[in-house]
Amino acid sequence: MTSPNDTPAPLDEEAEKRVANERDVGLMLKVKSGDIAAFEELVEIHQGSVIGTVGKMLGGYSEAEDIAQQVFVRVWKSAERYQPQAKFTTWLFTITRNLVFNETRRRKRKPTVSVEEREEESYQVVEDVATVSPDQNVLHAELEAAVNKAIRELPEKQRIAVVLRRYEEMPYDDIGDILSMSVPAVKSLLFRARTQLKESLNKYLDG
């Protein structure tokens, strides 16, 4: 008979990540064998993070779902060549990085959404975040829009490093793998990005 003292201790954060990665790799290996149910489960697990990252990288969410869909189409099409040599999320966000960078360059060549429309969309994303007074909600939305705008103005690599570190809480070595950079280089990249963000958000920080 099992006593209360035999209850397994809760996993620490690193152990939880290892278990999650083992789950993801196992699912992806099933996808490699053509298992559609495993693919759908992977999409269910990771689509929120991918959509969120794409939205923050592009400064809005109007096309984030479309780009995220392209990411998972790429995952499916690349399944036959998949080798679990890195964490699954590292592989997934490398694909995400490539597609987002392609989209960013396409927009520079042929802008399709005005700055004003993207800023308006940023407000819409956060307008229902908290049940607070109207004044507080407006200030929260204004700050969030300012942060999104400041992140959007960062160079590509700085931008994705900030998004992955701040919103996905990704460790430096994983970000380095995604960007093909060493850990010291990632830390330097983030330092420069944070310095620029502080300069861009000075009036809010002073307040």
BAMAR-191489 format. One line per 5 residues: number of its first residue (from 1); for each residue x, y, z of N, C-alpha, C, O. Coordinates in steps of 0.05 Angstrom, whole numbers. Example, Ala and Ser with C-alpha at 12.3 -4.5 7.8 and 13.67 -1.06 7.14 Angstrom:
% BAMAR-191489
1> 264,-114,156,246,-90,156,264,-66,156,285,-66,169 ~ 257,-45,142,273,-21,143,258,1,157,268,23,161
//
This chain:
% BAMAR-191489
1> 17,-24,0,0,0,0,18,25,0,37,26,15 ~ 11,44,-17,27,68,-19,20,88,2,-4,95,6 ~ 39,98,17,34,118,38,37,146,26,50,149,5 ~ 27,167,39,30,194,30,59,202,25,66,218,8 ~ 77,189,42,105,196,39,118,186,14,140,194,6
6> 103,167,0,114,155,-24,107,172,-49,115,165,-71 ~ 92,194,-45,85,211,-68,110,224,-80,126,235,-66 ~ 113,221,-106,137,232,-119,140,262,-115,120,277,-115 ~ 164,271,-110,169,300,-107,163,314,-133,169,303,-154 ~ 153,338,-132,147,354,-156,173,359,-171,194,363,-159
11> 172,359,-197,195,363,-214,204,392,-212,187,410,-210 ~ 230,397,-212,239,425,-214,237,435,-242,230,419,-260 ~ 242,460,-246,237,473,-272,253,459,-295,243,454,-316 ~ 279,453,-289,296,441,-310,286,413,-316,286,405,-340 ~ 277,398,-296,267,371,-301,241,372,-317,237,356,-335
16> 224,392,-311,199,395,-326,205,401,-356,192,390,-373 ~ 226,417,-361,233,423,-388,243,399,-403,238,394,-426 ~ 259,382,-388,269,357,-400,246,338,-408,246,327,-429 ~ 227,336,-389,204,319,-394,188,329,-418,180,314,-435 ~ 184,356,-419,169,368,-441,183,363,-468,171,358,-488
21> 210,365,-467,225,361,-492,223,332,-501,221,326,-525 ~ 225,314,-482,222,285,-489,195,280,-501,193,264,-520 ~ 174,292,-490,147,289,-501,147,300,-530,136,287,-548 ~ 158,324,-534,157,336,-560,173,320,-581,164,316,-603 ~ 196,311,-573,213,295,-591,199,269,-598,199,260,-621
26> 186,256,-578,171,232,-583,149,236,-603,144,220,-621 ~ 134,259,-599,113,265,-618,123,270,-646,112,262,-666 ~ 146,285,-647,157,292,-674,167,267,-688,165,265,-713 ~ 178,248,-673,186,223,-686,162,208,-697,164,194,-717 ~ 139,210,-684,115,198,-694,106,213,-719,97,200,-739
31> 108,239,-718,101,255,-742,119,247,-766,109,245,-788 ~ 144,241,-760,163,232,-781,153,207,-794,159,202,-818 ~ 138,191,-779,126,166,-790,99,170,-802,85,151,-810 ~ 90,196,-803,65,202,-816,41,203,-798,18,203,-807 ~ 46,205,-772,24,205,-752,11,233,-750,23,251,-739
36> -13,236,-762,-26,262,-762,-35,270,-734,-34,294,-728 ~ -44,251,-718,-54,257,-691,-31,269,-675,-35,288,-659 ~ -7,258,-678,16,269,-663,23,297,-672,30,314,-656 ~ 20,302,-698,25,329,-709,4,349,-698,12,371,-689 ~ -21,341,-697,-42,358,-686,-37,364,-657,-42,387,-648
41> -26,345,-642,-20,349,-614,3,369,-611,2,387,-593 ~ 24,367,-627,46,386,-627,36,414,-633,44,433,-620 ~ 19,417,-653,8,443,-659,-8,454,-636,-5,478,-629 ~ -24,438,-623,-40,446,-600,-22,456,-577,-28,477,-564 ~ 0,442,-573,18,449,-551,33,476,-557,36,492,-538
46> 42,480,-582,61,501,-587,49,525,-603,63,545,-607 ~ 25,523,-613,15,544,-631,13,571,-616,18,592,-628 ~ 6,571,-590,3,596,-576,30,611,-574,31,635,-578 ~ 51,596,-568,78,608,-566,87,619,-594,99,640,-595 ~ 82,603,-614,91,611,-641,75,636,-650,87,655,-660
51> 49,636,-646,33,659,-654,41,684,-638,44,706,-650 ~ 46,681,-612,54,703,-596,81,714,-604,84,739,-605 ~ 100,697,-610,127,706,-619,125,720,-645,137,741,-649 ~ 110,709,-664,108,721,-691,94,749,-688,103,768,-700 ~ 73,750,-672,59,775,-668,76,797,-657,75,820,-665
56> 92,790,-637,110,810,-625,133,817,-644,142,840,-643 ~ 142,799,-659,163,805,-679,154,824,-700,168,841,-709 ~ 129,820,-709,118,836,-731,103,860,-722,95,877,-738 ~ 99,863,-695,87,886,-684,56,886,-686,44,906,-682 ~ 44,863,-691,15,860,-692,7,832,-698,24,815,-704
61> -18,827,-697,-28,799,-698,-45,794,-723,-56,772,-725 ~ -47,813,-741,-64,809,-765,-54,786,-782,-70,771,-794 ~ -28,782,-784,-17,761,-800,-3,739,-784,8,720,-795 ~ -4,741,-758,11,723,-741,1,694,-744,17,675,-745 ~ -25,691,-746,-36,664,-749,-28,651,-776,-23,628,-778
66> -28,668,-796,-20,658,-823,9,649,-823,16,628,-834 ~ 27,666,-811,55,658,-810,59,633,-793,74,616,-800 ~ 44,632,-770,46,608,-753,37,583,-767,49,562,-764 ~ 16,586,-784,7,563,-800,29,554,-819,34,531,-823 ~ 43,574,-831,65,567,-848,88,553,-833,101,534,-844
71> 92,561,-808,113,548,-792,106,518,-789,123,501,-793 ~ 81,512,-782,74,484,-777,72,468,-803,76,444,-804 ~ 65,482,-825,66,468,-851,95,460,-857,100,438,-867 ~ 114,478,-850,142,472,-854,151,449,-836,167,432,-844 ~ 141,449,-811,146,427,-793,138,400,-805,153,380,-805
76> 113,400,-816,103,375,-828,119,367,-853,126,343,-856 ~ 126,386,-870,141,380,-894,170,372,-888,182,357,-903 ~ 180,381,-865,208,375,-858,210,350,-841,232,342,-834 ~ 188,339,-834,187,316,-814,205,293,-823,218,280,-807 ~ 205,287,-849,220,264,-859,250,268,-854,264,248,-850
81> 259,293,-853,288,298,-849,294,304,-820,318,309,-813 ~ 274,304,-803,279,312,-775,297,293,-760,294,269,-762 ~ 317,305,-746,335,289,-728,335,304,-701,340,328,-700 ~ 330,289,-680,329,302,-653,356,308,-642,364,298,-621 ~ 371,326,-656,398,333,-647,398,357,-628,418,363,-615
86> 375,372,-627,372,395,-610,345,393,-597,329,376,-604 ~ 339,411,-578,313,412,-566,292,416,-589,298,431,-608 ~ 269,405,-586,248,409,-606,241,438,-609,238,448,-631 ~ 239,453,-586,231,481,-588,253,497,-602,246,517,-616 ~ 278,489,-599,300,503,-614,296,500,-644,298,520,-659
91> 290,476,-652,285,471,-681,260,486,-690,260,498,-712 ~ 239,485,-674,214,498,-682,218,528,-684,208,540,-704 ~ 231,540,-665,235,570,-666,256,578,-686,257,602,-694 ~ 273,560,-695,291,566,-717,275,569,-743,280,587,-759 ~ 256,551,-747,237,554,-769,221,579,-767,218,594,-787
96> 212,585,-744,196,610,-739,213,634,-746,204,653,-759 ~ 238,634,-736,257,657,-742,260,661,-772,258,684,-781 ~ 264,640,-786,269,642,-815,245,655,-829,248,672,-846 ~ 221,645,-822,197,655,-836,191,684,-827,182,700,-844 ~ 195,691,-802,191,718,-793,210,737,-806,203,759,-815
101> 236,729,-808,256,747,-821,249,751,-850,252,773,-861 ~ 239,729,-864,230,732,-892,207,752,-894,207,768,-912 ~ 188,750,-876,165,768,-876,174,797,-871,163,815,-884 ~ 192,800,-852,202,827,-846,215,840,-871,211,863,-876 ~ 231,824,-885,245,835,-909,224,840,-931,228,859,-946
106> 204,823,-933,183,828,-953,169,854,-947,163,869,-966 ~ 164,859,-922,150,884,-915,167,909,-921,156,930,-928 ~ 193,906,-917,211,929,-923,210,935,-953,212,958,-962 ~ 208,914,-969,207,918,-998,180,929,-1007,179,945,-1025 ~ 159,919,-994,132,927,-1002,114,929,-978,99,910,-971
111> 114,952,-965,97,956,-941,68,952,-948,58,963,-967 ~ 54,936,-931,25,932,-936,8,942,-913,-16,945,-916 ~ 20,946,-890,5,956,-867,19,980,-856,43,981,-851 ~ 4,1001,-852,15,1026,-842,23,1024,-813,13,1007,-798 ~ 42,1042,-804,50,1043,-776,26,1048,-759,23,1036,-737
116> 8,1066,-768,-15,1073,-751,-33,1048,-747,-44,1044,-725 ~ -36,1032,-768,-53,1008,-766,-41,988,-747,-55,975,-731 ~ -14,985,-747,-1,966,-729,-4,976,-700,-8,959,-682 ~ -1,1002,-696,-3,1013,-669,-31,1009,-658,-35,1003,-635 ~ -51,1014,-676,-79,1010,-668,-84,981,-660,-98,976,-641
121> -72,963,-675,-75,935,-669,-63,928,-643,-73,911,-628 ~ -40,940,-636,-27,935,-610,-45,943,-587,-46,929,-567 ~ -60,965,-590,-79,972,-570,-101,951,-567,-110,944,-545 ~ -111,941,-590,-133,922,-590,-125,896,-576,-141,884,-563 ~ -99,889,-579,-90,864,-567,-92,865,-536,-98,845,-524
126> -88,888,-524,-86,890,-495,-111,903,-483,-112,906,-458 ~ -131,910,-498,-152,926,-487,-169,911,-467,-182,923,-450 ~ -169,884,-468,-185,869,-449,-168,853,-430,-177,834,-417 ~ -143,861,-427,-124,846,-410,-132,846,-381,-131,825,-368 ~ -140,868,-370,-145,870,-341,-172,884,-336,-180,901,-351
131> -185,875,-315,-210,888,-307,-204,909,-287,-208,906,-263 ~ -194,932,-297,-186,954,-280,-202,979,-289,-218,977,-308 ~ -197,1001,-276,-211,1026,-284,-204,1034,-312,-183,1027,-322 ~ -222,1049,-326,-216,1057,-353,-190,1072,-356,-175,1067,-375 ~ -184,1090,-337,-159,1105,-339,-134,1086,-337,-115,1089,-353
136> -135,1067,-318,-113,1048,-316,-111,1031,-341,-89,1025,-350 ~ -133,1024,-352,-133,1007,-376,-121,1022,-399,-106,1010,-415 ~ -127,1048,-402,-116,1064,-424,-86,1066,-420,-70,1064,-439 ~ -77,1071,-395,-48,1074,-390,-33,1047,-395,-12,1047,-407 ~ -46,1025,-387,-34,999,-392,-32,994,-422,-11,985,-432
141> -53,1000,-437,-53,996,-466,-32,1014,-479,-19,1005,-498 ~ -30,1039,-470,-10,1058,-481,18,1048,-476,35,1048,-495 ~ 23,1038,-452,50,1028,-446,56,1003,-462,78,1000,-473 ~ 37,985,-464,41,960,-479,46,966,-508,63,954,-521 ~ 31,986,-519,35,993,-547,63,1005,-551,76,1000,-571
146> 72,1021,-531,98,1034,-533,120,1012,-532,140,1014,-546 ~ 117,992,-515,136,970,-513,137,955,-539,159,949,-549 ~ 113,948,-550,112,934,-576,126,950,-598,141,938,-614 ~ 121,976,-598,133,993,-619,164,994,-616,179,992,-635 ~ 173,996,-590,202,997,-585,215,971,-593,237,971,-605
151> 202,948,-587,213,922,-595,214,920,-625,233,909,-637 ~ 192,929,-638,191,927,-668,213,943,-681,221,936,-703 ~ 223,964,-668,243,981,-680,272,970,-676,291,981,-687 ~ 274,949,-661,300,937,-657,309,922,-683,292,914,-698 ~ 335,919,-687,345,902,-709,334,874,-705,328,865,-683
156> 332,859,-727,319,833,-727,329,814,-705,313,803,-690 ~ 356,810,-703,366,791,-684,361,800,-655,355,784,-638 ~ 365,826,-651,359,837,-624,330,833,-617,323,825,-594 ~ 312,837,-637,284,835,-632,276,807,-624,262,803,-604 ~ 284,787,-639,276,760,-633,289,750,-607,277,735,-592
161> 314,759,-601,326,752,-576,311,762,-552,307,748,-533 ~ 301,787,-554,285,799,-533,259,785,-530,251,778,-507 ~ 246,779,-552,220,765,-551,223,738,-538,207,730,-521 ~ 243,722,-547,246,695,-537,254,695,-507,246,678,-492 ~ 271,715,-500,280,716,-472,258,727,-453,253,715,-432
166> 245,748,-462,225,761,-444,199,746,-443,188,742,-422 ~ 188,737,-466,162,726,-467,161,695,-466,143,683,-455 ~ 182,683,-478,183,654,-477,201,644,-455,203,619,-450 ~ 215,662,-441,233,655,-419,254,634,-428,260,615,-413 ~ 263,637,-452,282,618,-463,310,623,-453,319,646,-451
171> 325,602,-446,352,605,-436,371,615,-458,365,612,-482 ~ 393,627,-450,412,639,-469,423,619,-489,426,625,-513 ~ 428,594,-480,440,575,-499,420,567,-521,428,562,-543 ~ 394,566,-514,374,559,-534,372,582,-554,370,577,-579 ~ 372,607,-544,371,630,-562,395,630,-580,393,636,-604
176> 418,623,-569,443,621,-585,441,600,-607,450,605,-629 ~ 429,577,-601,425,557,-621,407,566,-644,412,561,-667 ~ 386,581,-636,367,590,-656,380,611,-674,374,613,-698 ~ 397,628,-663,409,650,-678,438,643,-687,451,660,-700 ~ 446,619,-682,474,610,-689,495,629,-677,512,639,-691
181> 492,634,-651,510,652,-637,519,639,-611,505,621,-600 ~ 542,647,-601,551,637,-575,535,650,-553,522,671,-557 ~ 536,639,-529,522,650,-506,532,679,-500,515,696,-495 ~ 558,683,-499,567,711,-494,557,731,-515,551,754,-509 ~ 556,721,-540,546,739,-562,516,745,-557,507,768,-562
186> 501,725,-548,472,729,-543,469,750,-520,452,768,-522 ~ 485,747,-499,483,765,-477,490,794,-485,477,813,-477 ~ 510,796,-502,518,823,-513,495,834,-530,489,858,-529 ~ 483,817,-546,461,825,-563,438,836,-547,426,856,-553 ~ 431,821,-525,409,829,-508,416,854,-492,398,871,-487
191> 441,858,-485,449,882,-471,444,907,-489,434,927,-480 ~ 453,904,-514,448,926,-533,419,932,-538,410,955,-539 ~ 403,910,-540,375,913,-544,361,927,-520,345,944,-524 ~ 368,918,-496,356,930,-472,364,959,-469,348,976,-460 ~ 389,965,-476,397,994,-475,380,1010,-494,371,1032,-487
196> 376,1001,-518,359,1016,-537,330,1017,-528,318,1038,-532 ~ 320,996,-516,292,996,-506,289,1017,-484,269,1031,-483 ~ 309,1018,-466,308,1038,-444,307,1066,-455,292,1083,-445 ~ 323,1071,-476,324,1098,-488,297,1104,-501,287,1126,-499 ~ 285,1084,-514,259,1088,-528,236,1092,-508,217,1106,-514
201> 239,1080,-484,217,1081,-464,223,1099,-441,210,1097,-420 ~ 242,1117,-444,251,1134,-422,228,1149,-409,227,1151,-384 ~ 210,1160,-425,189,1177,-413,170,1160,-395,159,1170,-376 ~ 167,1134,-402,150,1117,-386,165,1108,-361,154,1106,-339 ~ 191,1102,-364,207,1093,-341,210,1116,-321,210,1111,-297
206> 213,1140,-331,216,1163,-312,190,1167,-297,190,1176,-274 ~ 167,1161,-310,141,1164,-297,136,1144,-276,115,1144,-263
//
